[in-house]
Amino acid sequence: MTGRIAFQGEPGAYSHEACRTARPEMEALPCRTFEDVIEAVRDGRAELAMLPVENTTYGRVADIHRLLPHSGLHIVDEAFVRVHINLLAVPGARLADVTEAHSHLVLLPQCAGFLKEHGIVGRVSPDNARAAREIAERADPRVAALASELAGEIYGLEVLARHIEDHGNNTTRFLVMSREVDESRRGDHGMITSFVFQVRNIPAALYKAMGGFATNGVNMTKLESYMVDGSFTATQFYADIEGHPDDANVKLAMDELSYFTAELEILGVYPAARERG
């Protein structure tokens, strides 16, 4: 597929890296906010959106679940990206020169061991790719950025140290979203169906709604709750299940779910990524 894929952040962000990995043939379109990413697809400036939904270290990405049901877009794929953190500096700088490293607040603690070992002070930046850009502009060999190798490539920085994160399993899951629905595909590693729902206001409604998945042998890989419109009494649930709505057991489970829900919306039916294992 040609065209554009929109992402949140500056060029060189990990979302940009996800675009390169999942859709290398497409032009990546940077956007300021998640809302801007969605709008870029809705108004036709991009064909696809790349949105992060969860990270193995920090859990779900704030606001994404709230935005998905009202986006008018549909999940058509998922992508998993290992978050490798690198120390980037201007050409000619040495590791021994560096006294400060700038990056996003969530990246700094992930490199605490490396920074302490080398006597480097972490400084907070609004965005890791922005940190790389600003380090390139400052041209000070004593100041570095913690970011992706892609950011170093874009802003002409050298990698002084690769993969310096303290833990080797930090991974972000992204959803690829489109204006068009395509439920005709069947993935080599199975299918995932994602949906949101609100249960009816009756006793044990959630327990009964979930019962159909157990009795029909449908594996639910994710179930998360969040408030709707800031109300403590209005709760919406986001769920991922293995299978396709056309599968007999999934159809039975979804029929039972719909009986106990006030609202039910399928967000996407898409191939499971092989990284799910």
C-alpha positions in Angstrom: 0.0 0.0 0.0 1.3 3.4 -0.9 0.4 6.8 0.5 0.9 8.2 4.0 0.7 6.8 7.5 0.3 9.4 10.3 1.9 9.2 13.7 2.1 11.3 16.8 5.5 13.0 17.5 8.4 14.5 15.7 10.4 12.7 13.0 12.5 10.0 14.7 10.0 9.2 17.5 9.4 5.5 18.3 6.0 5.8 16.6 7.9 6.9 13.4 10.0 3.8 13.8 6.8 1.7 14.1 5.7 3.2 10.8 9.0 2.3 9.1 8.8 -1.2 10.5 5.2 -2.0 9.7 4.7 0.0 6.5 8.1 0.8 5.0 6.6 1.6 1.6 4.5 4.5 3.0 5.5 8.1 3.7 5.3 8.8 7.5 3.4 12.0 8.4 4.2 13.5 11.8 1.4 15.0 13.9 1.3 17.0 17.1 -1.3 15.0 19.0 -3.2 11.7 18.8 -6.3 13.7 17.8 -4.3 15.2 14.9 -3.3 11.7 13.8 -6.9 10.6 13.7 -8.0 13.7 11.9 -5.3 13.3 9.3 -6.8 10.0 8.3 -10.4 11.2 8.5 -9.8 14.1 6.2 -7.7 12.1 3.7 -4.3 13.5 4.3 -3.2 10.0 5.3 -4.4 6.6 4.5 -3.5 5.0 7.9 -2.9 5.9 11.5 -0.2 4.4 13.8 -1.3 4.7 17.4 0.5 3.2 20.5 -1.9 1.5 22.9 0.3 -0.2 25.5 3.8 -0.7 26.7 5.2 -3.6 28.6 6.9 -1.3 31.1 4.3 1.5 31.6 1.0 -0.1 30.7 -1.6 1.4 28.5 -1.1 4.7 26.8 -3.3 7.5 28.3 -6.3 8.7 26.3 -6.0 6.2 23.4 -8.9 4.0 24.5 -11.1 7.1 25.0 -10.3 8.3 21.5 -10.8 5.0 19.6 -14.6 4.6 19.8 -15.3 8.1 18.5 -12.5 8.2 15.9 -14.6 6.9 12.9 -11.6 4.6 12.1 -11.1 0.9 12.2 -8.2 -1.3 13.4 -6.7 -3.2 10.5 -3.4 -4.4 11.9 -1.2 -4.4 15.0 2.6 -3.9 15.3 5.0 -4.6 18.1 8.2 -2.5 18.4 11.1 -3.1 20.8 12.1 0.2 22.4 15.8 0.3 22.1 17.3 3.4 23.7 20.6 4.9 22.4 22.9 7.6 23.6 23.2 10.1 20.7 25.6 13.1 20.4 27.0 15.4 17.8 29.7 14.0 15.5 33.1 13.9 17.2 31.8 13.7 20.8 33.0 11.0 23.1 31.2 9.1 25.8 33.6 10.5 28.3 32.6 14.1 27.2 28.9 13.7 28.0 27.6 15.2 31.3 23.9 15.5 30.4 21.4 13.3 28.5 18.0 14.7 27.5 14.9 12.6 26.8 11.2 12.0 27.6 10.3 11.5 31.2 9.4 7.8 30.7 12.7 6.9 29.0 15.1 8.4 31.6 14.4 5.8 34.4 14.8 3.0 31.9 18.5 3.9 31.5 19.2 4.8 35.2 21.9 2.2 35.5 23.8 3.3 32.5 23.5 7.0 33.4 24.7 6.4 36.9 27.6 4.3 35.8 28.9 7.0 33.5 28.1 10.0 35.7 25.5 11.4 33.3 22.6 13.6 34.6 19.2 13.0 33.0 17.2 16.0 31.8 13.5 15.9 30.9 12.4 16.8 27.4 8.8 16.8 26.0 9.8 14.2 23.4 12.8 12.0 22.7 12.9 12.9 19.0 12.7 16.6 19.9 15.6 16.0 22.3 17.6 14.6 19.5 16.8 17.6 17.2 17.7 20.1 19.9 21.0 18.3 20.7 21.9 18.6 17.0 21.1 22.3 17.0 23.1 23.0 20.2 26.2 21.2 18.8 27.6 20.8 22.3 29.6 17.5 22.8 28.8 17.5 26.5 25.1 17.1 25.9 23.4 14.0 24.5 20.0 12.6 23.8 18.4 9.3 24.6 16.4 8.3 21.5 16.1 5.8 18.6 18.8 5.2 16.1 16.3 6.5 13.5 16.4 9.9 15.3 20.2 9.9 15.1 20.0 9.1 11.4 17.5 12.0 10.8 19.3 14.7 12.8 22.9 13.7 11.9 23.9 12.4 15.4 26.4 9.7 16.2 25.5 6.7 18.4 27.9 6.7 21.4 26.2 3.7 23.1 23.5 1.3 21.8 20.6 -0.4 23.6 21.4 1.0 27.0 18.0 0.3 28.6 18.2 -1.5 31.9 15.7 -4.2 30.9 15.7 -6.0 27.6 12.0 -6.6 27.1 10.5 -3.1 26.7 8.0 -3.3 23.9 5.2 -1.1 22.6 2.1 -2.4 20.9 0.7 -0.2 18.2 -2.6 -0.3 16.3 -2.8 0.5 12.6 -6.1 2.2 11.8 -7.9 3.0 8.5 -11.1 4.7 7.3 -12.1 1.4 5.6 -13.3 -1.8 7.2 -11.8 -5.1 5.9 -13.0 -8.2 7.7 -12.3 -10.6 4.8 -8.7 -11.4 5.8 -7.4 -14.4 7.7 -4.0 -14.1 9.4 -1.3 -16.7 9.5 -1.2 -16.4 13.3 -5.0 -16.2 13.9 -7.2 -13.2 14.2 -7.9 -10.6 16.8 -11.3 -8.8 17.4 -11.3 -5.6 19.4 -14.4 -4.0 20.8 -15.8 -1.7 23.5 -18.9 -2.2 25.5 -20.9 -0.9 28.5 -22.8 -3.4 30.6 -26.5 -3.1 31.4 -27.3 -1.8 34.9 -28.4 -5.2 36.3 -26.7 -7.3 39.1 -23.7 -9.4 37.9 -24.0 -8.1 34.4 -20.3 -8.1 33.7 -19.9 -11.6 35.1 -22.8 -12.9 32.9 -21.5 -11.0 29.9 -18.1 -12.7 30.2 -19.6 -16.1 30.7 -20.2 -16.6 27.0 -16.6 -16.4 26.2 -15.7 -19.0 28.7 -18.4 -21.5 27.7 -17.7 -21.1 24.0 -13.9 -21.4 24.3 -13.0 -17.9 23.2 -9.7 -16.6 24.7 -9.9 -13.0 25.9 -6.4 -11.5 25.9 -7.3 -8.1 27.2 -10.1 -6.6 29.3 -9.7 -3.0 30.6 -12.2 -0.6 32.2 -12.2 3.2 32.1 -14.6 6.0 33.1 -16.9 7.6 30.5 -17.2 11.4 30.6 -15.5 11.6 34.0 -18.3 9.8 35.8 -17.6 7.2 38.5 -20.8 5.4 37.7 -20.4 5.1 33.9 -17.8 2.5 33.0 -16.8 1.3 29.6 -14.7 -1.8 28.8 -12.2 -2.4 26.1 -11.5 -6.0 25.1 -9.4 -8.0 22.7 -10.3 -11.6 21.9 -8.8 -14.3 19.7 -10.9 -15.1 16.7 -13.1 -13.6 14.0 -16.8 -12.6 14.4 -17.7 -15.1 11.7 -16.3 -18.0 13.7 -19.1 -20.0 15.2 -17.9 -19.9 18.8 -17.1 -16.1 18.6 -20.5 -15.4 17.2 -22.2 -17.3 20.1 -20.0 -15.4 22.6 -20.7 -12.0 21.1 -24.5 -12.7 20.9 -24.5 -13.5 24.6 -22.4 -10.4 25.3 -24.8 -8.2 23.4 -27.7 -9.4 25.6 -26.1 -8.0 28.7 -24.7 -4.8 27.2 -26.2 -1.3 26.8 -23.6 -0.5 24.1 -21.3 -2.7 22.0 -19.0 -1.5 19.2 -16.5 -3.6 17.3 -13.3 -1.4 16.7 -11.5 -3.8 14.4 -11.0 -7.4 13.1 -7.3 -7.9 12.1 -4.6 -10.5 11.8 -2.7 -11.3 15.0 1.0 -10.4 14.9 3.5 -13.2 15.1 5.2 -11.4 18.0 2.2 -12.4 20.2 4.1 -15.7 20.3 
